[in-house]
Amino acid sequence: MWRANVSRLCTLRTIRALERGVASCRHGAYTTFSLARQRCATPRPCYQRHVPRCVSFMSKVRHVSETPATQLLRRHKVVFSEHIYDYVDHGGAGEAARQLGLDPHAVVKTLVMEDESARPLIVIMHGDREVSTKNLARQACLKKVAFCHPDTAQRHSGYQVGGTSPFGTRKRMPVWVEAEILLYPKVYINGGRRGYLLGIDPHVLVELLGAKPVSVALE
């Protein structure tokens, strides 16, 4: 009699163990009793079914950390958009405009220059135009204006060449801006890092940096 009871007890325990295995299978777990250890019919555990699809999309968005330029703009509550592209050596504003599908004339560059006494200054120019140093010297009431050596420009601005922004520079410098730039509703200017542009209202240059308009563009 006791052998029959033990047999029924063992059978009952086996059935319950199998039921637990089937139940765990329904929740996406691996079964312990399957020789092939196959995945059950439900492809994902229940907790994954409610994850929004946007999570996986957002994880692929490239993130750019704050720069002195963006910190300054946020501190003054300036509205700006961010645009990331693959930086190319010597590609200039033209390469940025090409990758982002922007008007090259609306993508502006930040140039660090110096006067006859080696005092630095900044010039904001259209990406597809050059600066007439002779006209700039005359309009800025200077004897001479020349481009800084890249190492010197980096010391003045605190930014790596190719990622120079007029905002948040290490040293405060006078800023001159090509007058036509101020006619645009929005321009794209470096945000303080290579491959990183900010879309802003150009009048921010005047209001925040005291930029003075000049007409010194060369085609």
For each residue, the residues with C-beta under 8 A, 3 or more apart:
1: 4 5
2: 5 6
3: 6 7
4: 1 7 8
5: 1 2 8 9
6: 2 3 9 10
7: 3 4 10 11
8: 4 5 11 12
9: 5 6 12 13
10: 6 7 13 14
11: 7 8 14 15
12: 8 9 15 16
13: 9 10 16 17
14: 10 11 17 18
15: 11 12 18 19
16: 12 13 19 20
17: 13 14 20 21 33
18: 14 15 21 22 33
19: 15 16 22 23
20: 16 17 23 24
21: 17 18 24 25 31 32 33
22: 18 19 25 26 31
23: 19 20 26 27
24: 20 21 27 29 31
25: 21 22 28 29 31 40 41 42
26: 22 23 40 42
27: 23 24 42 45 46
28: 25 39 40 42 43 44 45 46
29: 24 25 40 45
30: 37 39 40
31: 21 22 24 25 34 37 38 40
32: 21
33: 17 18 21
34: 31 37 38
35:
36:
37: 30 31 34
38: 31 34
39: 28 30 43
40: 25 26 28 29 30 31
41: 25
42: 25 26 27 28 45
43: 28 39
44: 28 48 49
45: 27 28 29 42 48 49
46: 27 28 49
47: 50 51
48: 44 45 51
49: 44 45 46
50: 47
51: 47 48 55
52: 55
53: 56 57
54: 57 58
55: 51 52 58 59
56: 53 59 60
57: 53 54 60 61
58: 54 55 61
59: 55 56
60: 56 57
61: 57 58
62: 84
63:
64: 67 82 84 191 193 196
65:
66: 70 71 74
67: 64 70 71 165 168 191 192 193 196
68: 71 72 158 165 167 168 169 192
69: 72 73 165 166 167 168 190 191 192 198
70: 66 67 73 74 80 167 168 191 192 198
71: 66 67 68 74 75 168
72: 68 69 75 76 167 168 208
73: 69 70 76 78 80 167 198 200 204 208
74: 66 70 71 77 78
75: 71 72
76: 72 73 208
77: 74
78: 73 74 200 204 208
79: 200 201
80: 70 73 191 198 199 200
81: 198 199 200
82: 64 191 196 197 198 199
83: 100 102 188 196 197 198 199
84: 62 64 195 196 197
85: 95 96 99 100 195 197
86: 99 195
87: 91 162 163 194 195
88: 91 95
89: 162
90:
91: 87 88 94 95 96
92: 95 96 109 127
93: 96 97 104 107 108 109 126 127 128
94: 91 97 98 104 107 127 128
95: 85 88 91 92 98 99
96: 85 91 92 93 99 100 102 107 127 188 195 197
97: 93 94 100 101 102 103 104 106 107 127 188
98: 94 95 101 104
99: 85 86 95 96
100: 83 85 96 97 107 188 197
101: 97 98
102: 83 96 97 106 107 188
103: 97 106 107
104: 93 94 97 98 107 126 127 128
105: 126 127 128 129
106: 97 102 103 184 186 187 188
107: 93 94 96 97 100 102 103 104 126 127 187 188 189 197
108: 93 124 125 126 127 178 181 187 188 189 202
109: 92 93 124 125 126 127 190
110: 122 123 124 164 165 166 189 190
111: 122 123 124 125 131 147
112: 120 121 122 147 148 152 153 156 157 164 173
113: 120 121 122 123 131 133 136 145 146 147 148
114: 118 119 120 121 145 146 147 148 152
115: 118 119 121 137 140 142 143 144 145
116: 142 143 144
117:
118: 114 115
119: 114 115
120: 112 113 114 148 152 153 156 171 173
121: 112 113 114 115 140 145 173 174 175 176
122: 110 111 112 113 157 166 169 173 174 175 176
123: 110 111 113 131 136 175 176 177 178 216
124: 108 109 110 111 166 175 176 177 178 181 189 205 211
125: 108 109 111 129 130 131 178 181 216 217
126: 93 104 105 107 108 109 129 178 180 181 217
127: 92 93 94 96 97 104 105 107 108 109
128: 93 94 104 105
129: 105 125 126 178 217 218 219
130: 125 217 218 219
131: 111 113 123 125 136 216 217 218
132: 135 136 216 217 218
133: 113 136 137 144 145 146 147 216
134: 137 138
135: 132 138 139 214 215 216
136: 113 123 131 132 133 139 140 142 145 176 214 216
137: 115 133 134 140 142 143 144 145
138: 134 135 141
139: 135 136 214 215 216
140: 115 121 136 137 145 176 212 214
141: 138
142: 115 116 136 137 145
143: 115 116 137
144: 115 116 133 137
145: 113 114 115 121 133 136 137 140 142
146: 113 114 133
147: 111 112 113 114 133
148: 112 113 114 120 152 153 156
149: 152 153
150: 153 154 161
151: 154 155
152: 112 114 120 148 149 155 156
153: 112 120 148 149 150 156 157 161 164
154: 150 151 157 158 159 160 161
155: 151 152 158 170
156: 112 120 148 152 153 169 170 171 173
157: 112 122 153 154 164 165 169 170 171
158: 68 154 155 168 169 170 171
159: 154 163 164 165 169 190 192 193
160: 154 163 164 193 194
161: 150 153 154 164
162: 87 89 194
163: 87 159 160 190 192 193 194 195 196
164: 110 112 153 157 159 160 161 190 192
165: 67 68 69 110 157 159 168 169 189 190 191 192 198
166: 69 110 122 124 169 175 189 205 209 211
167: 68 69 70 72 73 192 208 209
168: 67 68 69 70 71 72 158 165 192
169: 68 122 156 157 158 159 165 166 172 173
170: 155 156 157 158
171: 120 156 157 158
172: 169
173: 112 120 121 122 156 169
174: 121 122 210 212
175: 121 122 123 124 166 205 209 210 211 212
176: 121 122 123 124 136 140 211 212 213 214 216
177: 123 124 181 182 202 205 206 211 212 213 214
178: 108 123 124 125 126 129 181 213 214 215 216 217
179: 182 183 213 214 215
180: 126 183 184 215 217
181: 108 124 125 126 177 178 184 187 202 205
182: 177 179 202 203 205 206 213
183: 179 180
184: 106 180 181 187 202
185: 201
186: 106 199 200 201 202
187: 106 107 108 181 184 199 200 202
188: 83 96 97 100 102 106 107 108 197 198 199
189: 107 108 110 124 165 166 197 198 200
190: 69 109 110 159 163 164 165 193 196 197 198
191: 64 67 69 70 80 82 165 196 197 198
192: 67 68 69 70 159 163 164 165 167 168 196
193: 64 67 159 160 163 190 196
194: 87 160 162 163
195: 84 85 86 87 96 163
196: 64 67 82 83 84 163 190 191 192 193
197: 82 83 84 85 96 100 107 188 189 190 191
198: 69 70 73 80 81 82 83 165 188 189 190 191
199: 80 81 82 83 186 187 188
200: 73 78 79 80 81 186 187 189 204
201: 79 185 186 204
202: 108 177 181 182 184 186 187 205 206
203: 182 206 207
204: 73 78 200 201 207 208 209
205: 124 166 175 177 181 182 202 208 209 211
206: 177 182 202 203 209 210 211 213
207: 203 204
208: 72 73 76 78 167 204 205
209: 166 167 175 204 205 206
210: 174 175 206
211: 124 166 175 176 177 205 206
212: 140 174 175 176 177
213: 176 177 178 179 182 206
214: 135 136 139 140 176 177 178 179
215: 135 139 178 179 180
216: 123 125 131 132 133 135 136 139 176 178
217: 125 126 129 130 131 132 178 180
218: 129 130 131 132
219: 129 130
